[in-house]
Amino acid sequence: MRTVLRGAAIATVDAEGTEYRSGHVVVEDERIVAVGEGPAEGDVTIDATGCLVTPGLVNTHHHLYQWVTRGLAADSTLFQWLVELYPVWGRLDARITHAAASAGLARLALTGCTTVADHHYVFPREGGDQVQALVEATHRVGVRAHLVRGSMDRGVSQGGLPPDNLVEDTEEALRGTEEAIDRYHDRSPDARVRVAVGPCSPFSVSEKLMLGAAELARRKGVRLHTHLAETLDEEAQCQAENGCTPAEYADKLGWLGGDVWLAHTVHLAPTAVRRFGATRTGSAHCPTSNGRLGTGIAPVRDLLDAGAPVGLGVDGAASNESGGLGEELHQALLQARQRGGPTALTVRDALRLGTIGGARCLGREEEIGSLEPGKLADLAVWDLSGLLYAGIEDPVAALVLGATPPVKLLMVGGRTVVADGHLRTADETTLAAELTAAARRLR
């Protein structure tokens, strides 16, 4: 079956930045088969007049389980926030995680997101099968997922932040990660679920685990992810313990490379930025979360100029209570201009961060991130017909500078996930009720 979207403005985000004022996108089964100006023929036609079609947004960093702990530690630094929340997260079980992930994924879909990288590093002893809970949630909502099997092996007794009862033994963590890869990682080009290796952060993980994780990921041919250079507290601790910056520490351990993307990367020296570019290490930029925790503004323009892949991340909903990805386009642009002036990031740069930039971080730029024949039909149709966008001639400017538009249609592999602003794969009222019940149980 061929589905034709017609009459829409189209931003393909291909290498040439091709756009159409009133064009078409033709989808056949899971893939895009044509993009161009004017009308086209198909079995099903969708009138997208007054809309902008873009690639589906790619979320490069999230913690879906945090949907049950929104609004806590509202005025804290990152380290204070973690110390307050770790004991709460220690009470997670698989049912709570599934409810939180389902709700979080629904919110992401409703804000234009088709692919989610979820970094899950909390594995309570009595918490059940946390990874399976996440996989089932992604199937339920219908988005693509890169599940980052996280880990922590450095509790408070060893100078870390997590309670000792929330960390794993190093070998246990590596075994659990390898089991997740063997069980769930799909190497096919149209994969709905892939798995990455993700020790939580240098201040909650031993050097042995960082080295073992890198060896495991490369032996299995999967990607590596962790938090890095998020706060000045982290830098001070790393200097005191290792005599170097977090970026230098990561480099020493083999944690820079084209198979690595790192969350936040706020505090990078110019030499580190150049090293990221030279090694093609990716950065997951989380502007709203960085603002919520007051961690600083990442050097996005510098990283882009150096040649490093940069994508956008929502981060966990406990540090970004809105939980939507569309608005991160707006926040990324504002923060870049606050740091580097009005020319530091254009509206189309911001859209690239949220689409092909994120796909590059995840190693999927050949499959998703732009609207081109042969690529997977992951796309968002933004409704710009209302009062909020009236009179804005440039649809990309309307998307990035204005309020996040309603999603008229969201397709993942040609399958409808959102239509007319509502989730079509799961019942939103049921998801909300499950999340409310889960939050009550947890607290």
DOGU-74102 format. One line per 2 residues: number of its first residue (from 1); their letters; for each residue x, y, z of N, C-alpha, C. Coordinates in steps of 0.02 Angstrom, whole numbers, plus 50000, padded with zeros to 5 digits. Layout:
// residues N
NUM	a	X Y Z X Y Z X Y Z; ...
END
This chain:
// residues 443
1	mr	50042 49940 50000 50000 50000 50000 50043 50062 50000; 50025 50109 49957 50062 50173 49953 50020 50228 49984
3	tv	50049 50261 50034 50016 50317 50068 50050 50381 50046; 50010 50430 50026 50037 50494 50002 50017 50550 50050
5	lr	50066 50585 50076 50054 50648 50111 50062 50704 50060; 50012 50746 50052 50017 50796 49999 49998 50865 50026
7	ga	50023 50916 49991 50004 50985 50006 50041 51017 50063; 50092 50983 50090 50127 51008 50149 50193 51042 50130
9	ai	50215 51087 50173 50284 51108 50171 50326 51049 50196; 50384 51039 50165 50426 50981 50183 50497 51004 50194
11	at	50525 50986 50252 50596 50997 50266 50628 50928 50269; 50665 50909 50217 50691 50841 50213 50750 50830 50260
13	vd	50787 50883 50277 50848 50879 50318 50899 50831 50286; 50899 50829 50219 50951 50791 50185 51015 50832 50183
15	ae	51067 50806 50152 51132 50839 50153 51130 50908 50120; 51086 50917 50071 51080 50981 50036 51030 51027 50069
17	gt	50995 51004 50120 50944 51045 50152 50883 51058 50108; 50865 51008 50067 50810 51016 50020 50744 51027 50055
19	ey	50706 51077 50031 50639 51091 50058 50590 51102 50001; 50527 51090 50015 50473 51101 49967 50419 51142 50000
21	rs	50392 51190 49963 50340 51233 49990 50273 51199 49992; 50258 51158 49941 50195 51120 49940 50210 51055 49905
23	gh	50228 51005 49943 50253 50944 49913 50219 50881 49937; 50252 50825 49923 50224 50760 49940 50279 50715 49969
25	vv	50257 50670 50011 50299 50614 50034 50258 50551 50022; 50289 50503 49988 50255 50440 49973 50287 50384 50014
27	ve	50246 50348 50051 50268 50294 50094 50240 50228 50069; 50282 50179 50061 50260 50112 50042 50287 50062 50093
29	de	50241 50028 50127 50259 49983 50181 50299 50022 50234; 50361 50003 50248 50399 50036 50302 50443 50093 50278
31	ri	50445 50105 50212 50496 50151 50187 50467 50208 50146; 50507 50261 50141 50492 50317 50098 50513 50299 50027
33	va	50469 50309 49979 50486 50293 49909 50492 50355 49865; 50464 50411 49887 50469 50473 49847 50457 50533 49891
35	vg	50493 50588 49875 50484 50653 49908 50492 50705 49853; 50446 50753 49849 50454 50803 49797 50401 50857 49800
37	eg	50405 50902 49752 50358 50958 49747 50295 50934 49712; 50238 50965 49729 50175 50952 49695 50141 50888 49717
39	pa	50089 50866 49680 50049 50808 49699 50083 50742 49680; 50056 50688 49706 50077 50620 49689 50018 50574 49699
41	eg	50022 50514 49668 49967 50467 49672 49985 50409 49719; 49932 50382 49752 49941 50325 49796 49875 50293 49813
43	dv	49878 50241 49853 49817 50206 49874 49778 50245 49926; 49815 50278 49971 49785 50319 50023 49817 50388 50020
45	ti	49776 50440 50020 49802 50508 50017 49782 50545 50081; 49830 50579 50111 49819 50619 50171 49832 50691 50154
47	da	49782 50733 50163 49790 50805 50149 49828 50837 50207; 49888 50861 50193 49929 50893 50245 49938 50967 50232
49	tg	49890 50997 50199 49891 51069 50188 49895 51106 50255; 49937 51157 50258 49945 51194 50320 49991 51162 50370
51	cl	50026 51108 50349 50070 51071 50394 50142 51073 50369; 50187 51056 50413 50257 51046 50397 50274 50973 50410
53	vt	50305 50941 50361 50328 50872 50370 50403 50873 50381; 50425 50840 50434 50496 50833 50449 50511 50760 50464
55	pg	50575 50742 50465 50591 50676 50492 50566 50672 50564; 50550 50611 50587 50534 50603 50657 50594 50622 50700
57	lv	50580 50652 50757 50634 50675 50801 50667 50615 50836; 50731 50623 50850 50771 50570 50881 50794 50594 50950
59	nt	50774 50560 51001 50791 50577 51070 50853 50536 51090; 50910 50569 51101 50972 50533 51112 50988 50520 51185
61	hh	50946 50543 51232 50961 50530 51302 50898 50539 51344; 50880 50485 51380 50820 50487 51422 50828 50438 51479
63	hl	50786 50446 51530 50779 50397 51585 50705 50389 51597; 50674 50343 51562 50601 50338 51562 50573 50322 51631
65	yq	50609 50284 51671 50583 50266 51737 50569 50327 51781; 50601 50383 51766 50595 50443 51808 50526 50476 51802
67	wv	50483 50452 51757 50417 50482 51752 50377 50475 51816; 50395 50428 51860 50358 50421 51923 50388 50465 51978
69	tr	50440 50503 51964 50470 50545 52016 50478 50617 51993; 50431 50640 51953 50434 50710 51931 50418 50757 51989
71	gl	50450 50816 51987 50434 50868 52035 50470 50865 52101; 50513 50814 52111 50550 50808 52173 50617 50845 52168
73	aa	50646 50863 52225 50710 50898 52227 50711 50955 52178; 50660 50997 52182 50648 51048 52130 50699 51103 52129
75	ds	50735 51114 52183 50782 51170 52188 50852 51147 52207; 50872 51090 52181 50935 51059 52202 50987 51060 52147
77	tl	51051 51054 52168 51104 51041 52120 51099 50968 52098; 51137 50950 52047 51133 50881 52022 51151 50831 52076
79	fq	51205 50841 52112 51225 50793 52163 51173 50789 52219; 51145 50846 52240 51093 50846 52291 51030 50810 52266
81	wl	51013 50822 52204 50955 50791 52172 50963 50715 52171; 51022 50691 52152 51035 50619 52150 51030 50588 52219
83	ve	51061 50620 52268 51060 50593 52336 50989 50587 52363; 50946 50635 52345 50876 50632 52368 50837 50578 52331
85	ly	50851 50569 52266 50809 50524 52226 50833 50452 52224; 50897 50439 52234 50920 50370 52231 50880 50323 52277
87	pv	50868 50342 52340 50829 50296 52383 50759 50282 52357; 50728 50332 52325 50662 50322 52296 50666 50273 52237
89	wg	50714 50283 52194 50723 50239 52136 50740 50167 52158; 50768 50160 52216 50784 50093 52242 50722 50051 52255
91	rl	50662 50082 52255 50600 50045 52265 50565 50027 52200; 50596 50040 52143 50566 50023 52079 50555 49948 52072
93	da	50500 49929 52041 50492 49861 52017 50473 49863 51944; 50468 49806 51912 50457 49804 51840 50390 49836 51820
95	ri	50338 49826 51862 50273 49856 51846 50276 49932 51847; 50311 49960 51896 50317 50032 51901 50357 50058 51841
97	th	50412 50025 51825 50453 50047 51768 50414 50043 51703; 50374 49991 51694 50334 49985 51633 50283 50042 51627
99	aa	50249 50057 51682 50200 50111 51682 50233 50178 51667; 50291 50191 51699 50327 50253 51688 50351 50259 51616
101	as	50380 50204 51590 50406 50205 51522 50350 50214 51471; 50294 50181 51481 50238 50187 51434 50213 50259 51431
103	ag	50205 50290 51489 50182 50360 51490 50234 50406 51459; 50297 50395 51476 50350 50438 51448 50356 50432 51373
105	la	50351 50371 51347 50354 50361 51275 50294 50392 51240; 50236 50388 51271 50177 50420 51242 50187 50495 51235
107	rl	50213 50526 51288 50227 50598 51286 50277 50614 51231; 50328 50574 51224 50378 50587 51172 50346 50582 51102
109	al	50306 50530 51091 50273 50523 51027 50228 50582 51011; 50192 50605 51061 50147 50662 51051 50184 50727 51038
111	tg	50250 50728 51047 50290 50787 51032 50339 50773 50975; 50321 50725 50931 50358 50717 50869 50415 50668 50869
113	ct	50424 50630 50923 50482 50586 50930 50466 50515 50904; 50511 50489 50862 50501 50422 50835 50554 50372 50859
115	tv	50611 50397 50885 50665 50353 50910 50689 50379 50976; 50696 50333 51025 50714 50352 51093 50773 50311 51117
117	ad	50825 50345 51141 50880 50311 51176 50867 50318 51251; 50853 50262 51283 50837 50263 51355 50893 50232 51395
119	hh	50921 50271 51440 50978 50250 51481 50951 50227 51549; 50950 50162 51560 50921 50134 51621 50976 50101 51662
121	yv	50990 50129 51720 51047 50106 51759 51027 50086 51831; 50963 50083 51845 50939 50067 51913 50909 49997 51912
123	fp	50941 49950 51948 50920 49880 51950 50914 49857 52023; 50859 49876 52056 50850 49854 52126 50850 49778 52132
125	re	50872 49753 52188 50878 49681 52198 50811 49645 52189; 50756 49676 52211 50690 49646 52204 50649 49680 52150
127	gg	50683 49708 52101 50649 49748 52051 50623 49712 51990; 50632 49647 51986 50607 49610 51929 50648 49623 51867
129	dq	50620 49606 51809 50655 49613 51745 50644 49684 51717; 50689 49728 51734 50682 49798 51714 50688 49807 51639
131	vq	50734 49772 51607 50744 49780 51535 50682 49756 51497; 50654 49700 51516 50594 49676 51483 50536 49725 51491
133	al	50531 49756 51549 50479 49806 51560 50485 49864 51510; 50546 49884 51496 50558 49938 51448 50543 49916 51377
135	ve	50566 49857 51359 50553 49831 51292 50479 49826 51278; 50441 49800 51326 50369 49794 51317 50335 49862 51310
137	at	50361 49912 51345 50332 49980 51339 50345 50008 51270; 50404 49997 51242 50418 50024 51174 50373 49990 51123
139	hr	50363 49925 51130 50317 49891 51083 50245 49917 51092; 50227 49930 51153 50158 49953 51167 50144 50020 51133
141	vg	50191 50067 51138 50181 50134 51111 50198 50136 51037; 50248 50097 51015 50261 50091 50944 50318 50133 50918
143	vr	50361 50158 50962 50419 50196 50938 50480 50150 50932; 50532 50175 50900 50596 50140 50898 50634 50154 50962
145	ah	50674 50106 50985 50710 50116 51047 50782 50092 51042; 50827 50131 51072 50895 50110 51086 50899 50105 51162
147	lv	50895 50044 51188 50895 50033 51260 50968 50029 51284; 50987 50077 51324 51055 50079 51350 51054 50043 51417
149	rg	51083 49983 51420 51084 49945 51482 51137 49976 51526; 51115 50016 51574 51160 50051 51619 51182 50008 51677
151	sm	51225 50037 51719 51250 50000 51777 51286 50048 51823; 51288 50029 51887 51327 50064 51938 51358 50012 51984
153	dr	51423 50020 51998 51456 49973 52045 51495 50010 52099; 51483 50075 52105 51521 50116 52152 51472 50152 52199
155	gv	51458 50121 52256 51413 50151 52305 51448 50199 52351; 51411 50223 52400 51438 50274 52445 51499 50250 52483
157	sq	51502 50186 52498 51559 50160 52536 51624 50162 52496; 51617 50170 52429 51676 50174 52386 51684 50243 52355
159	gg	51652 50293 52385 51659 50361 52360 51609 50382 52307; 51560 50339 52292 51509 50356 52243 51449 50389 52276
161	lp	51399 50406 52235 51338 50437 52262 51282 50388 52277; 51273 50333 52239 51216 50290 52252 51223 50252 52319
163	pd	51166 50236 52351 51169 50192 52410 51199 50124 52390; 51233 50093 52436 51265 50029 52421 51216 49975 52399
165	nl	51153 49980 52423 51104 49929 52405 51075 49938 52335; 51098 49990 52300 51072 50003 52233 51125 49990 52179
167	ve	51185 49970 52198 51236 49957 52149 51244 49882 52139; 51272 49864 52081 51285 49795 52064 51359 49779 52073
169	dt	51374 49717 52081 51443 49694 52075 51466 49705 52003; 51530 49720 51994 51556 49736 51927 51541 49680 51877
171	ee	51558 49619 51895 51547 49564 51848 51473 49551 51837; 51433 49561 51889 51360 49553 51882 51333 49604 51832
173	al	51357 49665 51837 51335 49717 51791 51353 49701 51719; 51413 49677 51708 51434 49659 51640 51395 49600 51614
175	rg	51382 49550 51657 51342 49493 51635 51271 49514 51616; 51241 49557 51658 51174 49581 51644 51171 49620 51578
177	te	51223 49658 51565 51225 49696 51502 51232 49650 51442; 51275 49601 51447 51283 49554 51391 51220 49515 51379
179	ea	51185 49496 51432 51122 49460 51424 51070 49503 51388; 51068 49568 51404 51021 49613 51370 51037 49618 51296
181	id	51101 49622 51279 51121 49624 51208 51099 49560 51173; 51116 49503 51202 51101 49439 51171 51026 49429 51162
183	ry	50988 49454 51209 50915 49442 51208 50877 49491 51164; 50898 49554 51162 50856 49605 51131 50887 49643 51072
185	hd	50952 49642 51064 50982 49685 51013 50967 49658 50943; 50938 49700 50902 50920 49684 50833 50966 49722 50786
187	rs	51005 49686 50746 51054 49718 50702 51025 49736 50634; 50963 49718 50621 50935 49730 50554 50925 49805 50543
189	pd	50927 49827 50479 50920 49898 50465 50855 49930 50489; 50802 49890 50492 50737 49917 50514 50722 49901 50587
191	ar	50774 49889 50627 50766 49868 50696 50722 49915 50736; 50678 49885 50775 50637 49924 50822 50672 49930 50890
193	vr	50714 49882 50907 50749 49884 50972 50823 49868 50960; 50866 49912 50982 50937 49899 50986 50960 49911 51058
195	va	51016 49882 51075 51042 49888 51143 51112 49918 51141; 51126 49962 51187 51192 49992 51195 51216 49980 51266
197	vg	51282 49990 51276 51313 49979 51341 51322 50047 51375; 51300 50054 51439 51299 50120 51468 51311 50124 51542
199	pc	51372 50113 51568 51386 50128 51638 51362 50199 51654; 51335 50210 51713 51298 50271 51727 51340 50334 51718
201	sp	51396 50338 51755 51437 50399 51753 51502 50384 51789; 51555 50421 51775 51619 50408 51809 51615 50414 51885
203	fs	51568 50453 51912 51565 50460 51985 51520 50408 52018; 51492 50361 51980 51454 50306 52009 51477 50238 51983
205	vs	51533 50239 51947 51557 50178 51914 51633 50173 51924; 51657 50113 51935 51729 50102 51943 51764 50103 51875
207	ek	51829 50114 51878 51869 50112 51817 51865 50042 51786; 51863 49991 51828 51858 49923 51802 51795 49913 51761
209	lm	51739 49941 51784 51676 49934 51747 51679 49975 51682; 51707 50035 51684 51713 50075 51623 51754 50037 51571
211	lg	51809 50007 51591 51851 49970 51544 51816 49907 51519; 51783 49871 51565 51748 49811 51546 51690 49824 51499
213	aa	51656 49879 51511 51599 49898 51469 51622 49913 51398; 51678 49949 51391 51704 49966 51325 51724 49902 51288
215	el	51757 49857 51324 51777 49794 51292 51716 49754 51270; 51665 49750 51313 51605 49713 51297 51570 49743 51235
217	ar	51562 49808 51235 51526 49840 51179 51562 49827 51113; 51627 49832 51113 51663 49823 51050 51666 49750 51030
219	rk	51667 49706 51077 51665 49635 51061 51597 49616 51031; 51544 49648 51055 51476 49633 51032 51455 49677 50973
221	gv	51494 49728 50957 51477 49772 50901 51418 49817 50915; 51412 49841 50977 51359 49889 50995 51391 49954 51019
223	rl	51350 50004 51032 51375 50070 51048 51383 50080 51123; 51420 50133 51140 51435 50150 51210 51405 50218 51227
225	ht	51381 50224 51290 51350 50286 51312 51359 50295 51387; 51371 50356 51409 51371 50373 51480 51361 50448 51487
227	hl	51352 50470 51550 51352 50542 51565 51425 50565 51570; 51437 50627 51546 51506 50652 51552 51506 50728 51552
229	ae	51548 50756 51596 51561 50828 51598 51497 50868 51606; 51453 50844 51650 51388 50877 51659 51393 50937 51706
231	tl	51433 50931 51760 51436 50984 51811 51508 50999 51831; 51516 51057 51863 51582 51074 51890 51599 51031 51950
233	de	51548 51008 51988 51560 50961 52043 51593 50897 52017; 51568 50872 51961 51596 50812 51931 51669 50824 51911
235	ea	51682 50882 51882 51751 50897 51861 51798 50900 51921; 51775 50932 51975 51817 50937 52035 51832 50868 52063
237	qc	51781 50825 52065 51791 50757 52091 51840 50718 52047; 51832 50725 51981 51875 50688 51935 51948 50712 51941
239	qa	51957 50778 51948 52024 50804 51957 52055 50778 52021; 52015 50776 52075 52041 50753 52140 52059 50679 52138
241	en	52018 50639 52104 52028 50566 52105 52076 50541 52051; 52074 50575 51993 52111 50549 51935 52163 50597 51907
243	gc	52163 50659 51933 52212 50708 51909 52200 50732 51838; 52137 50729 51816 52122 50750 51747 52048 50769 51743
245	tp	52027 50797 51687 51958 50815 51677 51918 50752 51658; 51851 50755 51662 51811 50697 51641 51824 50677 51568
247	ae	51832 50726 51524 51845 50710 51453 51913 50675 51445; 51963 50698 51482 52029 50666 51479 52026 50595 51508
249	ya	51987 50587 51561 51978 50521 51591 51944 50473 51542; 51892 50496 51508 51858 50455 51459 51905 50435 51402
251	dk	51946 50482 51380 51994 50468 51326 52044 50416 51348; 52068 50422 51409 52118 50375 51436 52090 50304 51438
253	lg	52025 50297 51451 51993 50232 51457 51967 50205 51390; 51980 50239 51336 51955 50216 51271 51882 50232 51258
255	wl	51858 50284 51291 51788 50302 51287 51774 50361 51240; 51819 50376 51194 51804 50422 51140 51810 50383 51075
257	gg	51763 50395 51029 51765 50360 50965 51699 50365 50929; 51698 50342 50868 51638 50346 50826 51582 50301 50848
259	dv	51595 50256 50895 51542 50213 50923 51519 50235 50991; 51535 50298 51010 51519 50325 51077 51479 50388 51069
261	wl	51426 50395 51110 51395 50461 51118 51385 50473 51192; 51396 50535 51213 51400 50552 51284 51349 50605 51301
263	ah	51316 50597 51358 51262 50643 51378 51290 50705 51412; 51264 50762 51392 51274 50828 51422 51337 50863 51395
265	tv	51396 50839 51410 51459 50870 51387 51458 50946 51392; 51439 50970 51450 51433 51042 51461 51501 51075 51470
267	hl	51543 51043 51511 51607 51074 51531 51664 51041 51494; 51675 51064 51432 51728 51038 51390 51779 51093 51374
269	ap	51841 51080 51385 51894 51126 51365 51899 51126 51289; 51926 51179 51259 51935 51180 51185 51972 51118 51159
271	ta	52021 51094 51197 52057 51034 51175 52011 50973 51173; 51966 50969 51221 51918 50913 51222 51869 50918 51164
273	vr	51847 50978 51148 51802 50988 51091 51836 50963 51027; 51898 50983 51018 51935 50961 50959 51943 50885 50958
275	rf	51954 50856 51016 51962 50783 51021 51897 50748 51004; 51840 50775 51027 51775 50747 51009 51767 50747 50933
277	ga	51785 50803 50903 51778 50808 50830 51823 50760 50794; 51885 50754 50816 51933 50711 50782 51913 50638 50787
279	tr	51883 50618 50843 51863 50548 50854 51791 50534 50833; 51754 50587 50814 51683 50582 50796 51641 50556 50855
281	tg	51661 50576 50915 51622 50559 50975 51558 50602 50977; 51501 50571 50988 51438 50606 50987 51421 50638 51054
283	sa	51380 50690 51051 51356 50725 51111 51280 50728 51111; 51250 50706 51166 51178 50712 51176 51165 50776 51217
285	hc	51143 50828 51183 51132 50893 51214 51063 50895 51244; 51059 50910 51310 50996 50910 51347 50982 50979 51376
287	pt	50961 51026 51335 50959 51096 51358 50911 51109 51416; 50850 51081 51414 50803 51095 51468 50827 51066 51534
289	sn	50849 51004 51533 50875 50973 51594 50935 51011 51622; 50979 51031 51577 51037 51071 51600 51014 51135 51634
291	gr	50962 51166 51607 50935 51227 51637 50900 51213 51703; 50863 51159 51707 50827 51140 51768 50875 51130 51827
293	lg	50933 51098 51812 50982 51084 51864 51038 51136 51867; 51035 51187 51824 51083 51241 51826 51154 51219 51813
295	tg	51163 51170 51768 51230 51142 51758 51273 51181 51710; 51242 51223 51668 51280 51262 51619 51254 51251 51549
297	ia	51286 51281 51500 51265 51278 51430 51320 51242 51390; 51302 51190 51356 51350 51150 51319 51377 51189 51258
299	pv	51439 51177 51238 51469 51212 51181 51448 51181 51114; 51384 51184 51099 51357 51150 51041 51387 51175 50976
301	rd	51391 51241 50968 51419 51269 50906 51491 51246 50896; 51529 51246 50949 51599 51226 50944 51605 51152 50925
303	ll	51563 51110 50955 51563 51039 50938 51545 51027 50865; 51493 51062 50841 51473 51055 50771 51530 51077 50725
305	da	51561 51133 50740 51615 51158 50698 51675 51111 50698; 51684 51075 50753 51739 51027 50757 51724 50961 50720
307	ga	51660 50951 50701 51641 50891 50665 51612 50836 50708; 51597 50850 50771 51568 50799 50815 51493 50794 50802
309	pv	51465 50734 50801 51392 50727 50798 51360 50755 50861; 51306 50793 50852 51270 50820 50910 51196 50808 50898
311	gl	51163 50776 50947 51091 50766 50946 51059 50797 51007; 50994 50792 51012 50957 50820 51068 50931 50764 51113
313	gv	50928 50779 51178 50901 50733 51227 50852 50769 51273; 50799 50734 51292 50752 50761 51340 50780 50753 51411
315	dg	50816 50698 51423 50840 50677 51489 50779 50653 51530; 50792 50628 51589 50739 50601 51629 50689 50653 51650
317	aa	50626 50632 51658 50573 50680 51675 50578 50706 51746; 50622 50677 51787 50634 50706 51854 50677 50768 51850
319	sn	50709 50780 51793 50745 50844 51783 50721 50881 51721; 50666 50857 51692 50633 50892 51637 50561 50869 51638
321	es	50522 50899 51682 50455 50875 51696 50409 50877 51636; 50422 50919 51587 50381 50921 51527 50387 50856 51487
323	gg	50448 50831 51480 50458 50766 51448 50447 50764 51374; 50441 50821 51340 50430 50821 51268 50494 50837 51230
325	lg	50499 50811 51169 50560 50823 51129 50553 50883 51083; 50493 50896 51057 50486 50952 51011 50512 51018 51038
327	ee	50499 51031 51102 50520 51094 51132 50596 51100 51141; 50632 51043 51137 50704 51047 51143 50736 51081 51083
329	lh	50703 51081 51025 50727 51120 50968 50732 51193 50987; 50680 51218 51019 50676 51288 51040 50729 51303 51093
331	qa	50733 51260 51143 50780 51271 51198 50852 51268 51174; 50867 51222 51129 50935 51216 51103 50956 51280 51067
333	ll	50910 51308 51028 50925 51370 50993 50937 51427 51042; 50894 51434 51092 50901 51489 51140 50967 51483 51178
335	qa	50983 51423 51202 51044 51416 51241 51106 51428 51199; 51106 51403 51137 51164 51415 51094 51175 51489 51082
337	rq	51121 51526 51073 51127 51598 51061 51146 51636 51124; 51123 51611 51182 51144 51643 51245 51219 51634 51255
339	rg	51245 51577 51234 51316 51564 51243 51358 51598 51189; 51335 51596 51126 51378 51617 51071 51352 51673 51028
341	gp	51296 51703 51047 51270 51759 51007 51217 51736 50957; 51185 51785 50923 51126 51770 50882 51139 51727 50821
343	ta	51202 51720 50799 51216 51677 50741 51242 51609 50761; 51242 51593 50825 51273 51531 50848 51235 51469 50823
345	lt	51169 51474 50815 51130 51417 50792 51069 51443 50754; 51060 51420 50692 51001 51440 50653 50943 51393 50669
347	vr	50884 51412 50645 50826 51370 50657 50834 51303 50622; 50867 51302 50565 50878 51239 50530 50933 51198 50562
349	da	50981 51231 50592 51030 51194 50632 50995 51157 50689; 50948 51192 50722 50912 51161 50778 50873 51100 50755
351	lr	50841 51105 50697 50804 51048 50670 50851 50991 50653; 50910 51006 50628 50959 50954 50613 50982 50918 50677
353	lg	50991 50956 50730 51010 50924 50793 50958 50872 50813; 50894 50889 50806 50840 50846 50828 50825 50788 50782
355	ti	50856 50786 50724 50840 50734 50674 50904 50697 50653; 50937 50720 50601 50995 50684 50575 51054 50686 50625
357	gg	51059 50738 50665 51111 50740 50716 51103 50685 50766; 51042 50674 50789 51028 50620 50835 51039 50552 50803
359	ar	51019 50545 50739 51030 50482 50704 51105 50466 50699; 51146 50517 50688 51219 50506 50685 51245 50482 50753
361	cl	51220 50512 50807 51242 50490 50874 51228 50416 50885; 51172 50392 50859 51151 50323 50870 51176 50276 50815
363	gr	51214 50303 50766 51240 50261 50712 51187 50239 50663; 51133 50280 50655 51078 50260 50611 51063 50311 50557
365	ee	51113 50351 50539 51101 50404 50489 51084 50377 50420; 51100 50313 50406 51082 50283 50342 51009 50259 50341
367	ei	50976 50258 50398 50909 50229 50403 50856 50280 50422; 50874 50327 50466 50825 50376 50492 50858 50445 50493
369	gs	50820 50496 50512 50848 50563 50522 50838 50611 50465; 50817 50587 50407 50802 50631 50350 50748 50598 50308
371	le	50715 50639 50267 50662 50613 50223 50692 50603 50154; 50711 50541 50139 50741 50524 50075 50717 50456 50053
373	pg	50708 50446 49987 50687 50381 49963 50735 50326 49986; 50706 50272 50011 50745 50216 50036 50752 50215 50111
375	kl	50743 50272 50143 50747 50274 50216 50682 50251 50248; 50687 50232 50312 50628 50212 50349 50578 50270 50354
377	ad	50515 50253 50350 50462 50304 50352 50446 50324 50424; 50496 50357 50455 50488 50387 50521 50480 50461 50511
379	la	50420 50487 50519 50409 50557 50502 50357 50589 50548; 50361 50655 50553 50314 50694 50593 50281 50746 50549
381	vw	50215 50752 50556 50177 50803 50520 50151 50853 50573; 50177 50914 50571 50162 50965 50621 50107 51011 50594
383	dl	50055 51020 50632 49998 51062 50611 50013 51135 50627; 50024 51174 50575 50039 51246 50583 49981 51289 50561
385	sg	49921 51261 50560 49863 51297 50533 49829 51343 50583; 49847 51339 50646 49810 51376 50697 49834 51447 50708
387	ll	49802 51479 50756 49815 51549 50773 49889 51560 50793; 49918 51513 50827 49986 51522 50852 50038 51530 50797
389	ya	50022 51507 50736 50071 51508 50682 50049 51551 50623; 49991 51580 50629 49964 51621 50574 50012 51679 50560
391	gi	50028 51687 50497 50071 51743 50476 50145 51729 50477; 50166 51671 50503 50237 51653 50501 50250 51618 50434
393	ed	50287 51651 50391 50296 51626 50323 50341 51564 50321; 50392 51562 50363 50440 51508 50362 50417 51453 50409
395	pv	50397 51395 50384 50370 51343 50428 50421 51314 50476; 50485 51312 50457 50536 51287 50503 50546 51336 50561
397	aa	50543 51401 50545 50546 51451 50599 50486 51444 50646; 50427 51430 50617 50368 51421 50659 50377 51362 50707
399	lv	50406 51307 50682 50417 51248 50722 50467 51261 50778; 50523 51293 50762 50578 51300 50810 50568 51359 50857
401	lg	50543 51415 50831 50537 51475 50872 50471 51481 50909; 50419 51450 50883 50354 51456 50914 50341 51401 50965
403	at	50280 51399 50991 50260 51345 51035 50262 51279 50996; 50276 51224 51029 50278 51160 50995 50210 51145 50964
405	pp	50207 51136 50897 50142 51126 50865 50111 51058 50881; 50046 51052 50873 50014 50987 50878 50040 50940 50823
407	vk	50043 50877 50837 50065 50828 50788 50002 50800 50754; 49995 50816 50690 49938 50791 50652 49947 50716 50637
409	ll	50010 50697 50624 50023 50627 50608 50095 50611 50627; 50105 50553 50660 50171 50528 50673 50174 50456 50648
411	mv	50221 50443 50603 50231 50376 50577 50298 50349 50600; 50298 50285 50619 50360 50250 50634 50361 50188 50589
413	gg	50407 50187 50541 50408 50132 50493 50343 50126 50455; 50312 50182 50439 50250 50183 50402 50188 50168 50443
415	rt	50196 50152 50506 50139 50138 50550 50119 50201 50587; 50054 50215 50589 50029 50274 50624 50032 50263 50699
417	vv	50067 50308 50733 50072 50307 50806 50031 50363 50837; 50031 50422 50804 49991 50479 50826 49951 50504 50766
419	ad	49888 50521 50778 49846 50551 50726 49803 50605 50758; 49803 50663 50727 49763 50719 50750 49774 50735 50824
421	gh	49838 50730 50844 49856 50750 50912 49843 50698 50966; 49823 50638 50946 49808 50585 50995 49846 50522 50979
423	lr	49868 50487 51032 49902 50424 51025 49853 50372 50997; 49875 50334 50947 49832 50283 50917 49852 50212 50936
425	ta	49909 50204 50968 49933 50137 50985 49915 50115 51055; 49897 50161 51097 49878 50145 51166 49830 50199 51190
427	de	49792 50183 51242 49742 50229 51268 49774 50276 51318; 49772 50341 51305 49806 50390 51348 49777 50390 51419
429	tt	49712 50382 51426 49681 50382 51492 49706 50323 51533; 49712 50266 51501 49738 50207 51536 49810 50217 51557
431	la	49850 50245 51513 49920 50258 51530 49926 50305 51589; 49884 50357 51591 49886 50405 51646 49866 50371 51712
433	ae	49815 50329 51709 49792 50295 51770 49846 50247 51796; 49878 50212 51751 49931 50166 51771 49990 50204 51802
435	lt	50007 50261 51773 50063 50301 51800 50045 50328 51870; 49985 50351 51878 49963 50377 51944 49967 50322 51997
437	aa	49943 50263 51979 49946 50207 52027 50018 50188 52043; 50061 50188 51992 50131 50170 52002 50166 50220 52047
439	ar	50152 50284 52037 50183 50336 52078 50162 50329 52152; 50099 50312 52163 50075 50302 52231 50110 50244 52264
441	rl	50117 50189 52227 50151 50130 52254 50224 50146 52271; 50256 50184 52228 50327 50198 52238 50338 50242 52299
443	r	50294 50290 52311 50304 50340 52363 50275 50319 52430
END
